[in-house]
Amino acid sequence: MGSEQGSAELLRAAGMRVTAIRTAVLDVLAEVTHAEVDAVRTGVLQRVGSASVQSVYDALNALREAGVVRKVELAGHPALYQLHAHDNHHHMACRECGKIVDVPCAVGRMPCLTPVDTHGFMLDEAEVIYWGLCPDCRRD
């Protein structure tokens, strides 16, 4: 994606109104994987000149609700946002520096894990986060 035209097409395909801030948010996320809100806002400001923190949060939440953006929440770290690839990938996170990388699902289908008891829920997704130390933080 990465172009205004591609972002606008993605918004239209999701049934969303095309706005300068939404387009800029998508363009930022096409360039920066796993971006914090501050990084998204900085990128949006570079593209549109002005945007409040609230307007960036509003755009991210609307995009997440529409299934265009995925919110990744790691314990003890700020929320991260990425374009939703709908590819059932998971994440690997470094306990020390917070680096995060995408890893493909070992099973491939959704949900990749099945609990012993669903308690009546109709499951469609399971989030897996692998925790450890990245190569830069390991002390071998």
N, C-alpha and C positions, 0 to 999 in steps of 0.2 A: 504494500500500500504506500504510505509515505507521501503521497501527493494530495493536495486539496481535493482534486477530482475523485481520487480513490476513497478518501475519507467521506466525502459527500455521498458517494454511491453506497458505501457501507451503512451510513446513517439511513438513507432512503430504504435500503433493503431491510433494515430493522424496523421500518415504519416510524422512524424518528424525524423530527424537524431538523433541518440543517442549520446550524448556527456557527458563528465564527469560533466560539469557545469550544464547542463540541468537536469541530473539525480540527482545531489546534491540539486538543487533548489527544485525539486519535493519531495525529501526526507525531506528537511527542512519543506516544507509546509504541509507534512503529519504529522509532529510533532507539528508545531506552527500554530494555526489558526489565521488569520488576522495579518500577519507579515509585518512589515515595511521593506524596502529594506536593511537597516543596519542589521537587525536581520537575514534576508535571507543571506546576504553576510557573516556574522559571521559564520552561520551554514555551508555555502559552504566552507569557509576557513578551518573549522574543518574537513571537509570531503576530500577535494582535495588539500589542502596545499596552493594554491595561486589562486586568481581570482580578476581581477580588478572590480571596481564598475561598469564600463561600460559593462563588460562582463555579470555581474549579471543582469543589466538593459536589455541588449539585450536578454538574456535568458527569463526573465520575459515577455518582450514584445512579443517575438516569441510564448511563451506558451499561452499568453493571446489571441493572434491572432488566434491560433489553437484551442481555446476553452478549453484548459486544465486548465488554471489558470484564476481566476476572480480578477479584480482590483476593489477595493472598495474605493471610494473617498468621504470622509466626509468633509464638509466645515470647514476650519480652522485646519485641521489635515493632516499629511502626508498620502500619498496613502498606502493602505494596500493590501496585496495579500493573496489569499487562493486558494486551489484546487477547481476547478469548479465542483460542485456536480450535476449541471443540475437538481436541485430539486425545483427551483422557490422559494427559501427562500429569506427573506428580513433581515434587520438589525435593531437592537435596540442599540442606542448609548447614553452614558452618557455625558451630557453637561459639566460636571466639570472635570472628570478624563480621559475622552476619551475611557473608556471601551466599547467594542463592542461585541455583541452576535448575533448569528443567530436566527431568528424566522421564523417558517413556514408561508407560504402564507395563509391567511385566505380563499382565494378563491380556490387556488390549481392549476388552469390552467393559462397558459401564453397567453397574458398578463393579469394580474389580475385586471388591471384598464383600462377603456376605456374612452378616452377623448370625449368630445362633438363633436369635429371636428378633423378628422385625417389629414386634409390638404393633402390628397393623399398618406400619408405614409402607408406602410404595417407594422403594429406594431407586434413585437414578444416578447417584454419584457417591464416590468415597474419596476423601482426600487423604493422601499419604505424604508425610514429610519425613524424609530420612535425615537424621541429625548426626553430625560428626565434626571432624576437623578437615578443612580444605588443605590442599597441598602446601599453601603458603603458611598456614598456622600449625601444621604438624611439626612435632619435634622428634623426628626419628633418629 
